[in-house]
Amino acid sequence: MFEYFYHEILRKTIISFGTLFNNISIKHTNSSDNVVSVMKVPFAYGPTQKFLARLNQSPDLNKSFSITLPRISFEFTGLTYDPSRKLTTTQTFITKDKNTGTEIKKIYMPVPYNMQFELSIMSLLNDDALQIIEQILPYFQPAYNLTVSLVDSVQEKRDIPVILENVTMQDEYEGDFSTRRVLLYTLRFTAKTYLFGPVSSVSKDIIKSSKISYLTGTDTNNTTTREVVYTASPRAIKNYTGIVLTTVAKDFSVSEILVNVEDASGITVGTYLEIEGEELFVKSKIGNVLTVERGRDGTTITSHLRGEEIKSITQSDNLLIEDGDNFGFNGSTQ
């Protein structure tokens, strides 16, 4: 049950949350409203008390405060299960591996969890803190969506709502003349993320061929003679590889079965073609004129204009049939 896996979902969510606030700046103006300085606010991960202790314990109280304050820090403070977003625990979904393009991966539906964050704004001047606050609050009404790649192996991306819960302010102005004043604004957020379990391969579990034996008689004592064996394998009804064989040389309507092509040298009798989503079976070929069977496997028969691409449907396409797609069958009897 407890096999090793690590999708780094919590880590990715923490990093994504932090990137929201790493490009905040403040400006200082003179009495004529001319900008005299622009400062990018330092941003770091860590508990607020650590930064406050560092300020209070600095031996040099006469250095420029603008070097140290204002400053923004944030930390991940908690994780709670969210039953309101619960999904069916036994439901799974499958997708192709992004590296191989053919191997099928399976993963169970995610478990919803809420991550709590605290963002602290430390400032010497109240105007600096208000500049920072005003650059943050308008984006949260009360939620802001982050797009996070949660599970790379199955290319699972989700929008994670980040909700601003509340804002509090604390003014540390007590103490003697030499004590530094620190304005502290605390913003509390909740990120509604999802945790996924292990990813497993299901390629070996996919049925590639089905065989049916037709028997005669009613004897159930294993003496019945086998008459016919029918074998069927899934077959693609559209092109996945993007291979274009040629183009249509002459317009043809929904009722025509003769297709004029620019170059039929790459087309083989007994194969399947795709033109604009319609599947055709090549019955015969004379020069550059094909006799075809239209609308195979339930595809829609439509008229086609000169210049339309004619794509092949081969064994390579059969291997790339996507989950949920329609498909046909190749059959044989013995």
Disulfide bonds with the S-S distance in Angstrom:
none
